């Protein structure tokens, strides 16, 4: 709860927008933009020969790409604009699924795998669907390796005993697996993956400066997915309207901010040397019932911290430490004065008078 959460399948790998290498750097940027989730298309990767047998076990993204380096550029015809959240869906109308003649089953090839998990949120259909939230205007990519080498053999095994929620769905993935049929014509536009910039050049991934920022290649006819997504993404506008229409939401935010500031000043108060110096005596008196609670801000915790701070500032304990704090402040002023004179060359050791 109240943490960034990444949910991916074993055959999925997340590529962040702009080729950002560190997930924490990107989530910080999302927080700066008040984004709670990242929309990602699922880009199908496949080998030149899908009927070949796997040579070994896959142990990394690099090894998977080496065995299945091909993917299709973004096709705007696969994009459908929705009236409801998340306002966009991608359907498998071309690429490896079409080449395998399995087009009677067109799953939704988009997910929101990276979310800030808040109270009340849940996924409703894997990570394809979930509760509404403000989504980033950028798009990532989920590299999907279902159709890697040896896929035909795995389909045969799945037919004997499948653990999917819908066991019949596996039959639609490869209807003609017995003959190993594949339409090469439908894969004539496939590209080979070399780096994250290839996903930007082919219209899938957000990149600084647009697709040209990844190498200057022409964008796909009809626009790139990041361009179409920015126009279709209404999640932030809807979240803005909901927040503006809910006075209680603003009150909760104000109360939370006030509480954080109060705790900050409370922690600052109890760390002061003069306050710490009087703490043993105050605690001794307080334990014996000779001192009222407002003279013990250290024991206040989170209950009424603002009131405890105000009462302590008005107490004689604060006045007792005034001479020491005055000497400290004067000392600091003198040190800063000397430093300034040294920097400007108007005093100090070796300084020249002007």
C-alpha positions in Angstrom: 0.0 0.0 0.0 1.2 3.5 -0.9 4.1 2.2 -2.9 5.1 1.9 -6.5 4.2 -1.6 -7.7 5.4 -3.3 -10.9 3.4 -6.4 -12.1 4.8 -8.2 -15.1 4.5 -11.8 -16.3 7.5 -14.1 -16.7 7.6 -13.5 -20.4 7.3 -9.7 -20.2 10.0 -7.0 -19.8 9.3 -3.3 -19.2 11.1 -0.7 -21.3 10.7 2.8 -19.8 10.0 5.9 -21.8 13.0 7.6 -23.2 15.2 4.6 -22.5 15.5 5.6 -18.8 17.6 2.9 -17.1 16.5 3.3 -13.5 12.9 2.6 -12.4 13.3 4.8 -9.3 14.3 7.8 -11.4 11.2 7.4 -13.6 8.8 7.0 -10.6 10.2 10.2 -9.1 9.3 12.0 -12.4 5.8 10.5 -12.3 5.4 11.8 -8.8 6.4 15.3 -9.9 3.7 15.1 -12.6 1.1 13.6 -10.3 0.9 10.4 -12.4 -0.2 7.2 -10.8 0.2 4.7 -13.6 2.1 4.0 -16.9 0.2 2.8 -20.0 2.2 0.2 -22.0 1.5 -1.6 -25.2 2.6 -5.2 -25.4 5.0 -5.6 -28.4 5.2 -9.2 -29.6 8.7 -10.5 -30.2 9.2 -13.6 -32.3 12.1 -15.5 -34.0 12.7 -15.7 -37.8 11.6 -19.4 -37.6 8.9 -19.9 -34.9 8.8 -23.7 -35.6 12.4 -24.2 -34.6 13.2 -26.0 -31.3 14.6 -23.9 -28.4 18.4 -24.3 -28.1 18.5 -23.7 -24.3 16.8 -22.1 -21.4 16.3 -18.3 -21.5 17.9 -16.6 -18.5 17.8 -12.9 -19.4 16.2 -10.3 -21.7 19.4 -10.3 -23.9 19.2 -14.1 -24.5 15.5 -13.8 -25.3 16.1 -11.0 -27.8 18.9 -13.1 -29.3 16.5 -15.9 -29.9 13.5 -13.8 -30.8 14.7 -10.4 -32.2 11.8 -9.6 -34.6 8.9 -7.3 -33.9 6.4 -5.3 -36.0 6.3 -1.5 -36.1 3.3 0.3 -34.6 0.2 0.1 -36.8 -2.4 2.8 -36.0 -5.1 0.5 -37.3 -4.6 -1.7 -34.2 -5.6 1.3 -32.0 -9.1 1.8 -30.8 -10.3 4.9 -28.9 -12.6 4.2 -26.0 -15.1 6.4 -24.2 -14.1 4.8 -20.8 -10.9 4.4 -18.9 -8.2 3.8 -20.0 -9.6 5.4 -23.2 -7.4 3.3 -25.6 -7.0 -0.3 -26.4 -4.7 -2.2 -28.8 -5.9 -5.3 -30.6 -3.7 -7.9 -32.4 -4.7 -7.2 -36.0 -1.4 -7.9 -37.6 2.0 -9.3 -36.7 2.9 -12.7 -35.5 -0.7 -13.6 -34.4 -2.0 -12.8 -37.9 0.8 -14.7 -39.5 -0.1 -17.8 -37.5 -3.8 -17.4 -38.7 -5.1 -17.1 -35.1 -7.1 -13.9 -35.7 -10.4 -15.3 -34.4 -8.8 -14.5 -31.0 -7.7 -10.9 -30.6 -6.7 -10.2 -27.0 -6.1 -6.7 -25.7 -2.4 -6.0 -26.1 -2.0 -3.2 -23.6 -1.5 -3.1 -19.8 -0.8 -0.7 -17.0 1.9 -2.7 -15.1 3.4 0.2 -13.2 1.1 1.8 -10.6 1.2 3.6 -7.3 -0.8 1.3 -5.2 -3.4 3.3 -3.2 -6.2 2.5 -0.9 -9.1 1.0 -2.9 -7.2 0.2 -6.1 -7.2 -3.3 -7.6 -6.6 -4.9 -10.9 -9.8 -6.5 -12.4 -8.4 -8.4 -15.4 -4.8 -9.2 -14.9 -3.1 -5.9 -15.5 -5.1 -5.2 -18.6 -7.8 -3.5 -16.6 -8.0 -1.9 -13.1 -9.3 1.1 -11.1 -9.1 4.5 -12.8 -6.1 6.7 -12.0 -4.2 9.6 -13.6 -2.0 8.0 -16.2 1.3 9.3 -17.5 1.2 11.1 -20.9 4.2 9.0 -21.8 4.1 5.4 -22.9 6.4 2.5 -22.0 6.6 -0.8 -23.7 6.1 -4.4 -22.5 8.3 -6.6 -24.6 6.3 -9.8 -24.8 8.1 -13.2 -25.6 5.2 -15.6 -25.8 6.1 -16.5 -29.4 9.7 -17.4 -28.8 11.5 -20.4 -30.4 9.8 -23.7 -29.5 6.4 -22.1 -29.4 4.8 -24.8 -31.5 6.0 -27.5 -29.1 4.7 -25.6 -26.1 1.2 -25.3 -27.7 1.1 -29.1 -28.1 1.9 -29.5 -24.5 -0.7 -26.9 -23.4 -3.3 -28.8 -25.3 -2.8 -31.9 -23.1 -3.1 -29.9 -19.9 -3.5 -26.2 -19.5 -3.6 -24.1 -16.4 -5.0 -20.9 -17.9 -8.3 -19.4 -16.7 -9.8 -20.2 -20.1 -8.3 -23.5 -21.3 -9.9 -23.1 -24.8 -7.9 -19.9 -25.4 -4.7 -21.8 -26.1 -6.3 -23.3 -29.3 -6.7 -19.8 -30.8 -3.0 -19.0 -30.5 -1.8 -21.4 -33.1 -4.7 -23.0 -35.1 -2.4 -24.6 -37.7 0.4 -25.6 -35.5 0.2 -29.2 -36.8 1.4 -28.0 -40.2 3.7 -25.3 -38.9 2.0 -22.8 -41.3 3.1 -19.2 -41.1 2.3 -16.3 -43.5 5.6 -14.7 -44.3 3.8 -12.0 -46.3 2.2 -10.7 -43.1 5.6 -10.4 -41.4 7.3 -8.6 -44.3 7.5 -5.3 -42.4 9.2 -6.9 -39.3 12.1 -5.1 -37.7 15.0 -6.5 -35.7 15.5 -5.1 -32.1 18.9 -3.7 -31.2 18.2 -1.0 -28.6 15.2 0.8 -26.9 15.5 3.5 -29.6 14.3 1.0 -32.2 10.9 0.9 -30.3 10.7 4.7 -30.5 11.6 4.8 -34.2 8.9 2.3 -35.0 6.2 4.3 -33.2 5.9 2.4 -29.9 7.8 4.2 -27.2 7.9 7.8 -25.9 11.2 9.4 -26.5 12.5 13.0 -25.9 12.0 15.0 -29.0 9.6 12.3 -30.5 10.6 9.4 -32.7 13.2 11.6 -34.4 15.0 11.8 -31.1 15.8 8.1 -31.4 17.4 8.4 -34.8 15.5 10.5 -37.2 13.5 7.7 -38.9 10.1 8.7 -40.4 7.1 8.1 -38.1 4.5 5.5 -39.1 1.6 6.7 -41.3 -1.2 8.0 -39.1 1.1 8.9 -36.2 3.0 7.1 -33.4 1.4 5.5 -30.4 2.8 8.2 -28.0 1.2 11.0 -30.2 -2.2 9.3 -30.4 -2.0 8.4 -26.6 -1.4 12.0 -25.6 -4.6 13.1 -27.5 -6.7 10.2 -26.2 -5.5 10.1 -22.6 -8.3 11.7 -20.6 -7.4 10.2 -17.2 -5.6 13.2 -15.9 -8.4 15.6 -17.0 -11.0 13.3 -15.3 -8.9 13.1 -12.1 -8.6 16.9 -12.1 -12.3 17.3 -12.4 -13.0 14.8 -9.7 -10.6 16.5 -7.3 -11.9 19.9 -8.0 -15.5 18.7 -7.3 -14.6 17.1 -4.0 -14.0 19.6 -1.2 -13.2 16.7 1.2 -10.3 15.7 -1.0 -8.8 19.1 -0.7 -9.4 19.1 3.1 -7.7 15.8 3.4 -4.7 17.1 1.5 -4.6 20.3 3.6 -4.8 18.3 6.8 -2.0 16.0 5.6 0.2 18.9 4.7 -0.4 20.6 8.0 0.3 17.4 9.9 3.6 16.9 8.1 4.7 20.5 8.8 3.8 20.2 12.4 5.8 17.0 12.9 8.7 18.7 11.2 8.7 21.6 13.6 8.2 19.2 16.6 11.2 17.2 15.6 13.2 20.4 15.1 12.2 21.7 18.5 13.2 18.6 20.5 16.6 18.5 18.7 17.6 21.9 20.0 20.5 21.8 22.5 18.8 23.9 25.1 15.7 21.7 25.0 17.7 18.6 25.2 19.8 20.0 28.1 16.6 20.5 30.2 15.1 17.2 29.2 16.5 15.1 32.2 15.2 17.5 34.8 11.8 17.9 33.0 11.4 14.1 32.7 12.3 13.6 36.4 9.6 16.1 37.4 7.1 14.8 34.9 7.4 11.2 36.1 6.6 12.3 39.6 3.5 14.3 38.5 5.2 17.6 39.3 5.2 18.9 35.7 2.3 19.3 33.3 2.3 17.4 29.9 2.7 20.5 27.8 6.2 21.0 29.2 7.2 17.6 27.6 6.9 17.9 23.8 9.2 14.8 23.5 6.3 12.7 24.9 3.6 14.3 22.8 3.9 11.9 19.9 1.4 12.7 17.2 -1.4 13.7 19.5 -2.0 17.4 19.3 1.6 18.3 18.3 0.7 21.8 17.3 -0.8 22.6 20.7 2.3 21.1 22.5 4.7 23.2 20.4 2.8 26.4 21.2 2.5 25.7 24.9 6.2 24.8 25.2 7.3 28.0 23.4 5.2 30.0 26.0 6.7 28.1 29.0 9.6 29.3 31.2 11.6 26.3 29.9 12.0 28.0 26.6 13.0 31.3 28.3 15.7 29.5 30.4 17.5 28.5 27.2 17.2 32.0 25.6 20.7 33.2 26.7 22.4 30.1 25.2 20.5 30.5 21.9 21.3 34.1 21.7 25.1 33.3 22.1 24.7 30.6 19.4 23.0 33.0 17.0 25.6 35.7 17.5 28.4 33.2 17.0 26.9 32.1 13.7 26.5 35.6 12.6 30.2 36.4 13.3 31.3 33.2 11.4 29.2 34.0 8.4 30.5 37.6 8.4 34.1 36.4 8.4 33.4 34.0 5.6 31.8 36.8 3.5 34.8 39.0 4.1 37.1 36.3 3.0 35.2 35.6 -0.2 35.0 39.3 -1.1 38.6 39.9 -0.2 37.8 42.7 2.3 39.2 41.0 5.4 40.4 37.9 7.1 43.8 36.3 6.8 45.6 37.3 3.7 42.7 39.4 2.5 43.3 42.7 0.8 41.5 45.7 1.9 39.7 47.7 -0.7 
